[in-house]
């Protein structure tokens, strides 16, 4: 029989791992809500021409990595390789482009890449996009938010911030021509892929990791010597804010990001703990991108955190908190398969959940012996067990067993609820599944 497997580069997130994802997602969401960023959800499939417009024809995403197919009406569709394009389509379609927006999203992205450590064909990003804010203050806000996220997750000191400015669209064109003239002198040392990029967008070579062109890249003209005056002021102001707020950073003039739509500020958070896949978070300004769609320039800046890489980093550094295992407060055992008794037990359990909505209650229906179930409860640190069997059914009571104190009582329902509220006084007023 043929073995059933998932697609290459796409992984299941099993129950013993999913609660870790939920913990991280919850921490990030709380930080974003406290900064008054609101969630936006977009489809994972878009029309292909949207990405052709936004990502740039020289990017590897467009040339090699998109999952593209035709639907039954022969319309070309693509699984989103990133989400900025989808959000721009959404704010234009829903006529909210002229409003100040602070948005966040979470979801899977898809790229047909060579799977390796820290790189998958389906991967998940937690991203932030802001619109109609022109100054460096919003750039710094995104950097400060990501810094706070990493601090909350306990990985901040293992990450380094790299910063650069690509200038305006005009100064970028000027610098591209300067780069073209520089790289042309070394055309005999460049392969066909690099020669293609030189003619289409020479900036795309700056972040190349090939060792045989390392010397060439070391001596490239510095982009900061050629950007326009307003972009220099913007960059200096941003650096001043980061200095004042004690955010350490390094200027990397080779940092251009992997997508063609960036302008002015670009940044990356990198780690030395994950080998070559060292970028955990990346972002920057894309003030000119919306102009490609509707002809109007709208200030915008965003960033995205790779969740798989955050989890790999936490694993590598052994930084998972001890309190992120989901813990049940109560085990409810039904000790009979009689229909009337089972119906009554289900009704009682629902009433208990109504009375104590913040408690996590694990219920079981006589699948194994009582002794085995009590042993399992003890092993998983569940101290309170509620038992409902024939005796309880006849007496119209419930048995409560405290495994920690080794006590057991038969109680009427109202008395039971009162006792549970005393035992779980804090939990009944505060919900925290971690």
Buried (B, 14 or more C-beta within 10 A) or exposed (E): EEEEEEEEBBBEBEEEEEBBBBBBBBBBBEBBEEBEBEEBEBEBBBEBEBBBBBBBEBBBBBBEBBBBEEEEEEEEBBBBBBBBBBBBBBBBEEEBBEEEBBBBBBBBBBBBBEBEEBBBBBBBBBBBBBBBBBEBEBBBBBBBBBBBBBEBBBBBEBBBBBBBBBBBBEBBEBBBEBBBEBBEEBEEEBEEBBBBBBEBBBBBBBBBEEEEBEEBBEEBEEBBEBBBEEBBEBBEBBBEBBEEEEBEBEEBBBBBBBBBBBBBBBBBBBBEBBEEBBBBBBBBBBBBBBEBBEEEEBBBBBBBBBBBBBBBBBEBBEEBEEEBBEBBBBBBBBBBEBEEBBEBBBEBBEEBBEBBEBBBBBBBEBEEEBEEBBEBBBEEEBBBBBBBBEEBBEEEBBBBBBBEEEEEEBBEBEBBBEBBBEBBEEBBEEEEEE
